[in-house]
Amino acid sequence: MSTGPGMMGGAFYGKGGGGEPPRTTTEGPKRDDLRLQYETLVGLFKHYVELVLKFNLAFYAITGALLSYYLAHVEVRVVRFALLLPVVFAVMFSLFFIYGIILREYWRNDLFWIRDQLRLNTTLETRVLSALLGITTFLFLLVAGALLLVVCRPDIITTPAGTGL
């Protein structure tokens, strides 16, 4: 994969955007620069995990509120279309999370390259974030499918138990 830094597109390597670390000597970037980049990547990891949890909280709060309102007002047929809002959220968040899963590998390569340059014994494993994003994506799409079923077939909710569909 990565033989050196730069997979992040220069995001941590200055204005040049060339993806190359600053060269202060022939040996490579300064140790302080690498440590700062490492700390930035670790901080971003913490922020991303927190952000995913906040996305989940907001999504399920909105979805729960709209579904509760729909179930309380099931006789008003138009209300079911309000359930399309969480469906749109779920699809958009899922696409965003899939993009994050793809980019995480590049970020991991940079993190491990910096770890090797600093001669650290260990670093955080970013695959945890991919797993969290993957599970969240699956659940979002599952909920979106169930909500679409309710929107398209409202009789599923309104049919009394034991009468069949």
Backbone hydrogen bonds, N-H to C=O, Kabsch-Sander energy under -0.5 kcal/mol:
donor,donor_aa,acceptor,acceptor_aa,energy
9,G,6,G,-1.5
11,A,8,M,-0.8
13,Y,10,G,-1.2
17,G,14,G,-0.7
24,T,22,P,-0.7
24,T,28,G,-0.8
25,T,28,G,-0.7
28,G,25,T,-0.7
34,L,30,K,-2.1
35,R,31,R,-2.6
36,L,32,D,-2.2
37,Q,33,D,-2.3
38,Y,34,L,-2.8
39,E,35,R,-2.7
40,T,36,L,-2.2
41,L,37,Q,-2.4
42,V,38,Y,-2.3
43,G,39,E,-2.3
44,L,40,T,-2.5
45,F,41,L,-2.0
46,K,42,V,-2.0
47,H,43,G,-2.3
48,Y,44,L,-3.0
49,V,45,F,-2.3
50,E,46,K,-2.1
51,L,47,H,-2.5
52,V,48,Y,-2.4
53,L,49,V,-2.0
54,K,50,E,-2.1
55,F,51,L,-2.5
56,N,52,V,-2.2
57,L,53,L,-2.4
58,A,54,K,-2.7
59,F,55,F,-2.7
60,Y,56,N,-2.7
61,A,57,L,-2.0
62,I,58,A,-2.5
63,T,59,F,-2.8
64,G,60,Y,-2.4
65,A,61,A,-2.2
66,L,62,I,-2.5
67,L,63,T,-2.6
68,S,64,G,-2.4
69,Y,65,A,-2.3
70,Y,66,L,-2.5
71,L,67,L,-2.7
72,A,68,S,-1.9
73,H,69,Y,-1.4
74,V,71,L,-0.7
76,V,73,H,-1.7
77,R,75,E,-1.0
79,V,76,V,-1.2
80,R,77,R,-0.9
81,F,78,V,-1.7
82,A,79,V,-2.0
83,L,80,R,-1.6
84,L,81,F,-1.5
85,L,82,A,-1.4
87,V,83,L,-1.0
88,V,84,L,-2.5
89,F,85,L,-2.5
90,A,86,P,-2.8
91,V,87,V,-2.3
92,M,88,V,-2.6
93,F,89,F,-3.1
94,S,90,A,-2.2
95,L,91,V,-2.3
96,F,92,M,-2.2
97,F,93,F,-2.7
98,I,94,S,-2.5
99,Y,95,L,-2.0
100,G,96,F,-1.9
101,I,97,F,-2.2
102,I,98,I,-2.0
103,L,99,Y,-2.3
104,R,100,G,-1.7
105,E,101,I,-0.6
105,E,102,I,-0.7
106,Y,103,L,-0.6
107,W,103,L,-1.8
108,R,104,R,-2.7
109,N,105,E,-2.1
110,D,106,Y,-2.0
111,L,107,W,-2.4
112,F,108,R,-2.7
113,W,109,N,-2.2
114,I,110,D,-2.6
115,R,111,L,-2.3
116,D,112,F,-2.2
117,Q,113,W,-2.2
118,L,114,I,-2.4
119,R,115,R,-0.6
119,R,116,D,-0.6
120,L,115,R,-2.4
126,T,124,L,-0.7
128,V,125,E,-1.1
129,L,126,T,-0.7
130,S,126,T,-1.3
131,A,127,R,-2.4
132,L,128,V,-2.4
133,L,129,L,-2.7
134,G,130,S,-2.7
135,I,131,A,-2.7
136,T,132,L,-2.3
137,T,133,L,-2.5
138,F,134,G,-2.4
139,L,135,I,-2.5
140,F,136,T,-2.8
141,L,137,T,-2.5
142,L,138,F,-2.1
143,V,139,L,-2.6
144,A,140,F,-2.6
145,G,141,L,-2.3
146,A,142,L,-2.1
147,L,143,V,-2.7
148,L,144,A,-2.5
149,L,145,G,-1.9
150,V,146,A,-1.8
151,V,147,L,-2.4
152,C,148,L,-2.8
153,R,149,L,-2.6
156,I,153,R,-2.1
157,I,154,P,-1.1
158,T,154,P,-1.8
159,T,155,D,-2.0
163,T,160,P,-1.7
